[in-house]
Amino acid sequence: MKLLVINGPNLNMLGIREPEIYGTRNYAALCAYIMDAAAEVGASCEIYQSNHEGAIVDKIQEAYGNIDGIVINPAAYTHTSVAIADALSSVAIPTVEVHLSDVMQRESFRRHSFVAPIAKKTYMGLGFEGYKKAIRHLVKNEE
Ligand code: DQA
């Protein structure tokens, strides 16, 4: 199974960015964690990070016909991007949404997700573990 993990804007700043919310481990540590989680279930995995909405749309479109499952943390675009949600609907690849923090317990503008309605499942507030759960859900149908 071929997975694509997409991380949106500012996630490359993990470790520096608001450590009280996002933790002290950096983006390289997240990528290593994701690759281990994929290897554990025998999946191949590409990780892509961008701070640009259109680049994320392009990446989702490129996944069409090539990728079996998408894990996406759209970061701030979660709450603003119809374009990313439309791209995910267009390719119709099974998708799981992840947030490191519990967006429901933060500012009210974070409570709405354009991606949630098209995602099979959303994990939030679990830190790095949310990515592992997302991968295991896509590959093994685990909850
Ligand atoms: C986030 C939550 C978003 O509201 C925020 O804009 C992010 C990260 C998370 O992983 O908790 O950049 O998606």
Backbone and ligand atoms as CSV (ligand in chain L), in Angstrom:
chain,resi,resn,atom,element,x,y,z
A,1,MET,N,N,0.844,-1.202,0.000
A,1,MET,CA,C,0.000,0.000,0.000
A,1,MET,C,C,0.884,1.259,0.000
A,2,LYS,N,N,0.512,2.219,-0.847
A,2,LYS,CA,C,1.319,3.442,-0.960
A,2,LYS,C,C,0.582,4.601,-0.297
A,3,LEU,N,N,1.239,5.170,0.693
A,3,LEU,CA,C,0.631,6.276,1.429
A,3,LEU,C,C,1.342,7.592,1.108
A,4,LEU,N,N,0.563,8.657,1.144
A,4,LEU,CA,C,1.106,10.014,1.049
A,4,LEU,C,C,0.682,10.767,2.304
A,5,VAL,N,N,1.656,11.309,3.018
A,5,VAL,CA,C,1.364,12.132,4.196
A,5,VAL,C,C,1.650,13.581,3.824
A,6,ILE,N,N,0.646,14.433,3.971
A,6,ILE,CA,C,0.783,15.847,3.610
A,6,ILE,C,C,0.692,16.699,4.878
A,7,ASN,N,N,1.669,17.554,5.058
A,7,ASN,CA,C,1.660,18.490,6.180
A,7,ASN,C,C,1.632,19.915,5.657
A,8,GLY,N,N,0.703,20.686,6.168
A,8,GLY,CA,C,0.494,22.044,5.691
A,8,GLY,C,C,1.393,23.072,6.356
A,9,PRO,N,N,1.022,24.343,6.232
A,9,PRO,CA,C,1.895,25.455,6.613
A,9,PRO,C,C,2.308,25.463,8.077
A,10,ASN,N,N,3.550,25.811,8.280
A,10,ASN,CA,C,4.167,26.022,9.604
A,10,ASN,C,C,4.458,24.733,10.366
A,11,LEU,N,N,4.076,23.596,9.808
A,11,LEU,CA,C,4.412,22.355,10.508
A,11,LEU,C,C,5.912,22.073,10.422
A,12,ASN,N,N,6.581,22.659,9.425
A,12,ASN,CA,C,8.046,22.562,9.360
A,12,ASN,C,C,8.712,23.305,10.523
A,13,MET,N,N,7.935,24.104,11.253
A,13,MET,CA,C,8.473,24.871,12.394
A,13,MET,C,C,8.280,24.144,13.726
A,14,LEU,N,N,7.867,22.894,13.665
A,14,LEU,CA,C,7.694,22.124,14.912
A,14,LEU,C,C,8.978,22.155,15.729
A,15,GLY,N,N,8.805,22.235,17.039
A,15,GLY,CA,C,9.967,22.311,17.929
A,15,GLY,C,C,10.299,23.743,18.295
A,16,ILE,N,N,10.059,24.651,17.336
A,16,ILE,CA,C,10.292,26.089,17.558
A,16,ILE,C,C,8.946,26.744,17.849
A,17,ARG,N,N,7.957,26.288,17.101
A,17,ARG,CA,C,6.642,26.894,17.095
A,17,ARG,C,C,5.827,26.504,18.336
A,18,GLU,N,N,5.397,27.498,19.140
A,18,GLU,CA,C,4.483,27.285,20.270
A,18,GLU,C,C,4.645,25.892,20.907
A,19,PRO,N,N,5.799,25.636,21.518
A,19,PRO,CA,C,6.045,24.285,22.051
A,19,PRO,C,C,5.030,23.843,23.105
A,20,GLU,N,N,4.402,24.823,23.777
A,20,GLU,CA,C,3.394,24.455,24.795
A,20,GLU,C,C,2.160,23.841,24.127
A,21,ILE,N,N,1.965,24.108,22.834
A,21,ILE,CA,C,0.826,23.520,22.103
A,21,ILE,C,C,1.284,22.323,21.268
A,22,TYR,N,N,2.402,22.488,20.571
A,22,TYR,CA,C,2.791,21.481,19.577
A,22,TYR,C,C,3.942,20.572,20.018
A,23,GLY,N,N,4.500,20.846,21.221
A,23,GLY,CA,C,5.568,19.997,21.730
A,23,GLY,C,C,6.949,20.487,21.306
A,24,THR,N,N,7.966,19.814,21.801
A,24,THR,CA,C,9.352,20.264,21.595
A,24,THR,C,C,10.080,19.463,20.523
A,25,ARG,N,N,9.464,18.380,20.060
A,25,ARG,CA,C,10.122,17.595,19.004
A,25,ARG,C,C,9.986,18.319,17.662
A,26,ASN,N,N,11.025,18.218,16.832
A,26,ASN,CA,C,11.031,18.990,15.589
A,26,ASN,C,C,10.420,18.217,14.411
A,27,TYR,N,N,10.421,18.884,13.250
A,27,TYR,CA,C,9.753,18.286,12.084
A,27,TYR,C,C,10.469,17.022,11.610
A,28,ALA,N,N,11.790,17.009,11.716
A,28,ALA,CA,C,12.543,15.803,11.313
A,28,ALA,C,C,12.127,14.623,12.201
A,29,ALA,N,N,11.896,14.897,13.469
A,29,ALA,CA,C,11.461,13.832,14.390
A,29,ALA,C,C,10.074,13.329,13.989
A,30,LEU,N,N,9.201,14.251,13.581
A,30,LEU,CA,C,7.863,13.822,13.128
A,30,LEU,C,C,7.988,12.931,11.894
A,31,CYS,N,N,8.833,13.345,10.945
A,31,CYS,CA,C,8.987,12.549,9.716
A,31,CYS,C,C,9.517,11.158,10.031
A,32,ALA,N,N,10.483,11.072,10.941
A,32,ALA,CA,C,11.039,9.760,11.319
A,32,ALA,C,C,9.950,8.906,11.969
A,33,TYR,N,N,9.148,9.537,12.817
A,33,TYR,CA,C,8.051,8.830,13.501
A,33,TYR,C,C,7.049,8.279,12.475
A,34,ILE,N,N,6.707,9.099,11.480
A,34,ILE,CA,C,5.744,8.695,10.450
A,34,ILE,C,C,6.309,7.526,9.631
A,35,MET,N,N,7.584,7.622,9.239
A,35,MET,CA,C,8.181,6.558,8.427
A,35,MET,C,C,8.206,5.237,9.199
A,36,ASP,N,N,8.503,5.306,10.511
A,36,ASP,CA,C,8.485,4.095,11.354
A,36,ASP,C,C,7.078,3.508,11.417
A,37,ALA,N,N,6.089,4.386,11.594
A,37,ALA,CA,C,4.702,3.916,11.711
A,37,ALA,C,C,4.257,3.226,10.422
A,38,ALA,N,N,4.692,3.762,9.278
A,38,ALA,CA,C,4.330,3.151,7.993
A,38,ALA,C,C,5.044,1.807,7.829
A,39,ALA,N,N,6.331,1.780,8.195
A,39,ALA,CA,C,7.119,0.542,8.059
A,39,ALA,C,C,6.520,-0.575,8.921
A,40,GLU,N,N,6.051,-0.214,10.111
A,40,GLU,CA,C,5.449,-1.198,11.030
A,40,GLU,C,C,4.300,-1.965,10.383
A,41,VAL,N,N,3.564,-1.296,9.495
A,41,VAL,CA,C,2.425,-1.957,8.852
A,41,VAL,C,C,2.725,-2.309,7.390
A,42,GLY,N,N,4.005,-2.225,7.014
A,42,GLY,CA,C,4.422,-2.659,5.684
A,42,GLY,C,C,3.973,-1.754,4.553
A,43,ALA,N,N,3.707,-0.479,4.863
A,43,ALA,CA,C,3.277,0.450,3.811
A,43,ALA,C,C,4.459,1.287,3.349
A,44,SER,N,N,4.463,1.658,2.079
A,44,SER,CA,C,5.447,2.644,1.637
A,44,SER,C,C,4.842,4.025,1.876
A,45,CYS,N,N,5.694,5.001,2.086
A,45,CYS,CA,C,5.182,6.300,2.519
A,45,CYS,C,C,6.045,7.426,1.987
A,46,GLU,N,N,5.372,8.422,1.402
A,46,GLU,CA,C,6.032,9.671,1.027
A,46,GLU,C,C,5.476,10.764,1.922
A,47,ILE,N,N,6.363,11.625,2.408
A,47,ILE,CA,C,5.917,12.754,3.230
A,47,ILE,C,C,6.167,14.038,2.452
A,48,TYR,N,N,5.167,14.893,2.423
A,48,TYR,CA,C,5.258,16.162,1.695
A,48,TYR,C,C,4.818,17.291,2.618
A,49,GLN,N,N,5.615,18.345,2.672
A,49,GLN,CA,C,5.218,19.527,3.465
A,49,GLN,C,C,5.289,20.752,2.575
A,50,SER,N,N,4.261,21.609,2.690
A,50,SER,CA,C,4.304,22.870,1.954
A,50,SER,C,C,3.578,23.951,2.740
A,51,ASN,N,N,4.060,25.171,2.548
A,51,ASN,CA,C,3.398,26.340,3.140
A,51,ASN,C,C,2.454,26.999,2.145
A,52,HIS,N,N,2.260,26.352,0.973
A,52,HIS,CA,C,1.510,26.981,-0.119
A,52,HIS,C,C,0.281,26.155,-0.496
A,53,GLU,N,N,-0.850,26.793,-0.490
A,53,GLU,CA,C,-2.115,26.099,-0.746
A,53,GLU,C,C,-2.131,25.428,-2.122
A,54,GLY,N,N,-1.738,26.173,-3.160
A,54,GLY,CA,C,-1.781,25.622,-4.519
A,54,GLY,C,C,-0.834,24.438,-4.692
A,55,ALA,N,N,0.300,24.495,-4.003
A,55,ALA,CA,C,1.257,23.374,-4.088
A,55,ALA,C,C,0.642,22.120,-3.476
A,56,ILE,N,N,-0.129,22.296,-2.416
A,56,ILE,CA,C,-0.788,21.145,-1.782
A,56,ILE,C,C,-1.873,20.594,-2.716
A,57,VAL,N,N,-2.607,21.483,-3.369
A,57,VAL,CA,C,-3.609,21.046,-4.354
A,57,VAL,C,C,-2.927,20.250,-5.468
A,58,ASP,N,N,-1.807,20.770,-5.981
A,58,ASP,CA,C,-1.061,20.059,-7.042
A,58,ASP,C,C,-0.639,18.666,-6.571
A,59,LYS,N,N,-0.146,18.587,-5.350
A,59,LYS,CA,C,0.339,17.298,-4.821
A,59,LYS,C,C,-0.818,16.301,-4.712
A,60,ILE,N,N,-1.964,16.762,-4.263
A,60,ILE,CA,C,-3.134,15.867,-4.151
A,60,ILE,C,C,-3.538,15.383,-5.549
A,61,GLN,N,N,-3.533,16.285,-6.520
A,61,GLN,CA,C,-3.898,15.878,-7.892
A,61,GLN,C,C,-2.916,14.851,-8.448
A,62,GLU,N,N,-1.632,15.046,-8.156
A,62,GLU,CA,C,-0.607,14.094,-8.631
A,62,GLU,C,C,-0.787,12.707,-8.016
A,63,ALA,N,N,-1.443,12.662,-6.854
A,63,ALA,CA,C,-1.634,11.372,-6.168
A,63,ALA,C,C,-2.651,10.490,-6.903
A,64,TYR,N,N,-3.475,11.113,-7.734
A,64,TYR,CA,C,-4.519,10.357,-8.437
A,64,TYR,C,C,-3.906,9.213,-9.256
A,65,GLY,N,N,-4.367,8.008,-8.998
A,65,GLY,CA,C,-3.864,6.844,-9.730
A,65,GLY,C,C,-2.539,6.297,-9.218
A,66,ASN,N,N,-1.927,6.986,-8.269
A,66,ASN,CA,C,-0.600,6.578,-7.775
A,66,ASN,C,C,-0.565,6.237,-6.294
A,67,ILE,N,N,-1.538,6.691,-5.552
A,67,ILE,CA,C,-1.495,6.601,-4.088
A,67,ILE,C,C,-2.787,5.943,-3.592
A,68,ASP,N,N,-2.636,5.079,-2.552
A,68,ASP,CA,C,-3.800,4.336,-2.035
A,68,ASP,C,C,-4.459,5.007,-0.826
A,69,GLY,N,N,-3.704,5.845,-0.135
A,69,GLY,CA,C,-4.279,6.495,1.042
A,69,GLY,C,C,-3.526,7.772,1.366
A,70,ILE,N,N,-4.264,8.787,1.823
A,70,ILE,CA,C,-3.651,10.076,2.178
A,70,ILE,C,C,-3.899,10.354,3.652
A,71,VAL,N,N,-2.834,10.751,4.336
A,71,VAL,CA,C,-2.949,11.312,5.689
A,71,VAL,C,C,-2.638,12.794,5.533
A,72,ILE,N,N,-3.531,13.655,5.992
A,72,ILE,CA,C,-3.280,15.088,5.821
A,72,ILE,C,C,-3.504,15.858,7.111
A,73,ASN,N,N,-2.504,16.672,7.448
A,73,ASN,CA,C,-2.691,17.707,8.454
A,73,ASN,C,C,-2.634,19.018,7.682
A,74,PRO,N,N,-3.788,19.554,7.316
A,74,PRO,CA,C,-3.779,20.754,6.480
A,74,PRO,C,C,-3.383,22.014,7.246
A,75,ALA,N,N,-3.148,21.869,8.559
A,75,ALA,CA,C,-2.754,22.993,9.421
A,75,ALA,C,C,-3.770,24.132,9.265
A,76,ALA,N,N,-3.311,25.368,9.103
A,76,ALA,CA,C,-4.253,26.492,9.058
A,76,ALA,C,C,-5.235,26.376,7.885
A,77,TYR,N,N,-4.825,25.706,6.798
A,77,TYR,CA,C,-5.727,25.564,5.648
A,77,TYR,C,C,-6.944,24.686,5.962
A,78,THR,N,N,-6.858,23.929,7.045
A,78,THR,CA,C,-8.020,23.162,7.506
A,78,THR,C,C,-9.260,24.049,7.567
A,79,HIS,N,N,-9.014,25.252,8.105
A,79,HIS,CA,C,-10.123,26.133,8.467
A,79,HIS,C,C,-10.485,27.119,7.361
A,80,THR,N,N,-9.729,27.113,6.262
A,80,THR,CA,C,-9.951,28.132,5.218
A,80,THR,C,C,-10.080,27.569,3.807
A,81,SER,N,N,-9.561,26.352,3.555
A,81,SER,CA,C,-9.336,25.976,2.152
A,81,SER,C,C,-10.405,25.079,1.538
A,82,VAL,N,N,-11.270,25.698,0.754
A,82,VAL,CA,C,-12.199,24.923,-0.070
A,82,VAL,C,C,-11.409,24.206,-1.170
A,83,ALA,N,N,-10.326,24.835,-1.642
A,83,ALA,CA,C,-9.540,24.251,-2.748
A,83,ALA,C,C,-8.919,22.910,-2.347
A,84,ILE,N,N,-8.388,22.816,-1.142
A,84,ILE,CA,C,-7.791,21.547,-0.703
A,84,ILE,C,C,-8.887,20.499,-0.508
A,85,ALA,N,N,-9.995,20.899,0.079
A,85,ALA,CA,C,-11.108,19.945,0.246
A,85,ALA,C,C,-11.604,19.469,-1.118
A,86,ASP,N,N,-11.721,20.383,-2.081
A,86,ASP,CA,C,-12.171,20.007,-3.430
A,86,ASP,C,C,-11.180,19.056,-4.105
A,87,ALA,N,N,-9.892,19.303,-3.910
A,87,ALA,CA,C,-8.870,18.425,-4.510
A,87,ALA,C,C,-9.004,17.017,-3.932
A,88,LEU,N,N,-9.202,16.918,-2.625
A,88,LEU,CA,C,-9.357,15.596,-1.994
A,88,LEU,C,C,-10.619,14.899,-2.509
A,89,SER,N,N,-11.691,15.649,-2.664
A,89,SER,CA,C,-12.920,15.060,-3.222
A,89,SER,C,C,-12.706,14.616,-4.660
A,90,SER,N,N,-11.944,15.398,-5.414
A,90,SER,CA,C,-11.715,15.092,-6.842
A,90,SER,C,C,-11.012,13.763,-7.025
A,91,VAL,N,N,-9.952,13.535,-6.235
A,91,VAL,CA,C,-9.166,12.306,-6.434
A,91,VAL,C,C,-9.829,11.107,-5.761
A,92,ALA,N,N,-10.687,11.381,-4.764
A,92,ALA,CA,C,-11.437,10.329,-4.055
A,92,ALA,C,C,-10.535,9.224,-3.504
A,93,ILE,N,N,-9.369,9.589,-3.028
A,93,ILE,CA,C,-8.458,8.640,-2.367
A,93,ILE,C,C,-8.818,8.641,-0.878
A,94,PRO,N,N,-8.950,7.453,-0.249
A,94,PRO,CA,C,-9.276,7.432,1.179
A,94,PRO,C,C,-8.313,8.327,1.972
A,95,THR,N,N,-8.879,9.219,2.757
A,95,THR,CA,C,-8.089,10.248,3.446
A,95,THR,C,C,-8.431,10.292,4.922
A,96,VAL,N,N,-7.393,10.431,5.740
A,96,VAL,CA,C,-7.592,10.631,7.177
A,96,VAL,C,C,-6.952,11.967,7.556
A,97,GLU,N,N,-7.691,12.753,8.333
A,97,GLU,CA,C,-7.255,14.078,8.775
A,97,GLU,C,C,-6.607,13.964,10.164
A,98,VAL,N,N,-5.511,14.680,10.340
A,98,VAL,CA,C,-4.801,14.654,11.635
A,98,VAL,C,C,-4.518,16.087,12.095
A,99,HIS,N,N,-4.666,16.308,13.381
A,99,HIS,CA,C,-4.185,17.546,14.023
A,99,HIS,C,C,-3.422,17.169,15.274
A,100,LEU,N,N,-2.273,17.779,15.452
A,100,LEU,CA,C,-1.479,17.511,16.653
A,100,LEU,C,C,-2.232,17.962,17.901
A,101,SER,N,N,-2.805,19.150,17.836
A,101,SER,CA,C,-3.526,19.713,18.984
A,101,SER,C,C,-5.008,19.374,18.871
A,102,ASP,N,N,-5.715,19.576,19.976
A,102,ASP,CA,C,-7.172,19.369,19.947
A,102,ASP,C,C,-7.830,20.678,19.520
A,103,VAL,N,N,-8.117,20.774,18.231
A,103,VAL,CA,C,-8.618,22.034,17.678
A,103,VAL,C,C,-9.982,22.423,18.246
A,104,MET,N,N,-10.701,21.463,18.798
A,104,MET,CA,C,-12.021,21.760,19.382
A,104,MET,C,C,-11.902,22.506,20.712
A,105,GLN,N,N,-10.731,22.412,21.325
A,105,GLN,CA,C,-10.530,23.042,22.645
A,105,GLN,C,C,-9.768,24.363,22.525
A,106,ARG,N,N,-9.621,24.878,21.313
A,106,ARG,CA,C,-8.833,26.108,21.122
A,106,ARG,C,C,-9.752,27.241,20.649
A,107,GLU,N,N,-9.208,28.207,19.912
A,107,GLU,CA,C,-10.024,29.343,19.460
A,107,GLU,C,C,-11.192,28.832,18.596
A,108,SER,N,N,-12.298,29.575,18.608
A,108,SER,CA,C,-13.496,29.101,17.902
A,108,SER,C,C,-13.248,28.954,16.390
A,109,PHE,N,N,-12.359,29.789,15.805
A,109,PHE,CA,C,-12.147,29.697,14.351
A,109,PHE,C,C,-11.489,28.380,13.946
A,110,ARG,N,N,-10.925,27.656,14.926
A,110,ARG,CA,C,-10.306,26.366,14.593
A,110,ARG,C,C,-11.306,25.212,14.622
A,111,ARG,N,N,-12.541,25.496,15.029
A,111,ARG,CA,C,-13.494,24.387,15.194
A,111,ARG,C,C,-14.062,23.904,13.865
A,112,HIS,N,N,-13.986,24.744,12.849
A,112,HIS,CA,C,-14.535,24.296,11.561
A,112,HIS,C,C,-13.427,23.759,10.653
A,113,SER,N,N,-13.678,22.578,10.091
A,113,SER,CA,C,-12.734,21.979,9.140
A,113,SER,C,C,-13.437,21.737,7.817
A,114,PHE,N,N,-12.846,22.264,6.724
A,114,PHE,CA,C,-13.388,21.985,5.393
A,114,PHE,C,C,-13.068,20.555,4.954
A,115,VAL,N,N,-12.052,19.964,5.571
A,115,VAL,CA,C,-11.599,18.626,5.178
A,115,VAL,C,C,-12.393,17.525,5.892
A,116,ALA,N,N,-12.834,17.798,7.109
A,116,ALA,CA,C,-13.494,16.756,7.919
A,116,ALA,C,C,-14.636,16.028,7.182
A,117,PRO,N,N,-15.505,16.742,6.448
A,117,PRO,CA,C,-16.618,16.022,5.816
A,117,PRO,C,C,-16.191,14.981,4.769
A,118,ILE,N,N,-14.999,15.175,4.177
A,118,ILE,CA,C,-14.580,14.202,3.162
A,118,ILE,C,C,-13.557,13.196,3.715
A,119,ALA,N,N,-13.115,13.410,4.953
A,119,ALA,CA,C,-12.153,12.481,5.569
A,119,ALA,C,C,-12.894,11.276,6.137
A,120,LYS,N,N,-12.252,10.099,6.043
A,120,LYS,CA,C,-12.820,8.879,6.647
A,120,LYS,C,C,-12.868,9.033,8.149
A,121,LYS,N,N,-11.879,9.743,8.674
A,121,LYS,CA,C,-11.732,9.856,10.118
A,121,LYS,C,C,-10.833,11.043,10.426
A,122,THR,N,N,-10.996,11.602,11.621
A,122,THR,CA,C,-10.115,12.688,12.069
A,122,THR,C,C,-9.555,12.331,13.439
A,123,TYR,N,N,-8.227,12.475,13.579
A,123,TYR,CA,C,-7.591,12.309,14.890
A,123,TYR,C,C,-7.047,13.664,15.308
A,124,MET,N,N,-7.327,14.081,16.528
A,124,MET,CA,C,-6.810,15.363,17.007
A,124,MET,C,C,-6.409,15.267,18.473
A,125,GLY,N,N,-5.432,16.089,18.832
A,125,GLY,CA,C,-5.039,16.182,20.233
A,125,GLY,C,C,-4.179,15.038,20.718
A,126,LEU,N,N,-3.666,14.236,19.815
A,126,LEU,CA,C,-2.849,13.070,20.194
A,126,LEU,C,C,-1.373,13.278,19.876
A,127,GLY,N,N,-0.998,14.482,19.430
A,127,GLY,CA,C,0.388,14.718,19.051
A,127,GLY,C,C,0.798,13.810,17.899
A,128,PHE,N,N,2.060,13.378,17.924
A,128,PHE,CA,C,2.565,12.531,16.833
A,128,PHE,C,C,1.709,11.269,16.660
A,129,GLU,N,N,1.199,10.739,17.775
A,129,GLU,CA,C,0.469,9.457,17.711
A,129,GLU,C,C,-0.719,9.504,16.747
A,130,GLY,N,N,-1.280,10.686,16.530
A,130,GLY,CA,C,-2.398,10.811,15.592
A,130,GLY,C,C,-2.030,10.321,14.202
A,131,TYR,N,N,-0.766,10.563,13.796
A,131,TYR,CA,C,-0.320,10.116,12.475
A,131,TYR,C,C,-0.247,8.592,12.424
A,132,LYS,N,N,0.230,7.988,13.519
A,132,LYS,CA,C,0.310,6.516,13.553
A,132,LYS,C,C,-1.093,5.926,13.467
A,133,LYS,N,N,-2.009,6.506,14.221
A,133,LYS,CA,C,-3.379,5.994,14.197
A,133,LYS,C,C,-3.983,6.145,12.799
A,134,ALA,N,N,-3.692,7.267,12.154
A,134,ALA,CA,C,-4.218,7.505,10.802
A,134,ALA,C,C,-3.681,6.461,9.828
A,135,ILE,N,N,-2.389,6.189,9.913
A,135,ILE,CA,C,-1.764,5.192,9.029
A,135,ILE,C,C,-2.379,3.813,9.291
A,136,ARG,N,N,-2.517,3.461,10.562
A,136,ARG,CA,C,-3.052,2.136,10.907
A,136,ARG,C,C,-4.529,2.023,10.517
A,137,HIS,N,N,-5.231,3.141,10.566
A,137,HIS,CA,C,-6.628,3.123,10.128
A,137,HIS,C,C,-6.707,2.852,8.621
A,138,LEU,N,N,-5.859,3.534,7.856
A,138,LEU,CA,C,-5.891,3.350,6.398
A,138,LEU,C,C,-5.447,1.952,5.985
A,139,VAL,N,N,-4.415,1.433,6.657
A,139,VAL,CA,C,-3.824,0.159,6.216
A,139,VAL,C,C,-4.537,-1.027,6.846
A,140,LYS,N,N,-4.903,-0.918,8.119
A,140,LYS,CA,C,-5.430,-2.075,8.845
A,140,LYS,C,C,-6.857,-1.879,9.331
A,141,ASN,N,N,-7.418,-0.730,9.015
A,141,ASN,CA,C,-8.774,-0.406,9.450
A,141,ASN,C,C,-8.916,-0.367,10.973
A,142,GLU,N,N,-7.795,-0.165,11.664
A,142,GLU,CA,C,-7.871,-0.044,13.128
A,142,GLU,C,C,-8.518,1.283,13.500
A,143,GLU,N,N,-9.154,1.289,14.644
A,143,GLU,CA,C,-9.750,2.546,15.128
A,143,GLU,C,C,-8.660,3.401,15.761
L,1,DQA,C1,C,-2.982,22.121,13.520
L,1,DQA,C2,C,-4.112,22.975,14.098
L,1,DQA,C3,C,-4.411,24.166,13.206
L,1,DQA,O1,O,-5.469,24.941,13.750
L,1,DQA,C4,C,-3.177,25.043,13.101
L,1,DQA,O2,O,-3.424,26.127,12.215
L,1,DQA,C5,C,-1.964,24.291,12.718
L,1,DQA,C6,C,-1.741,22.946,13.239
L,1,DQA,C7,C,-2.576,20.975,14.457
L,1,DQA,O3,O,-1.869,20.082,14.005
L,1,DQA,O4,O,-2.945,20.973,15.640
L,1,DQA,O5,O,-1.088,24.823,12.030
L,1,DQA,O6,O,-3.438,21.528,12.304
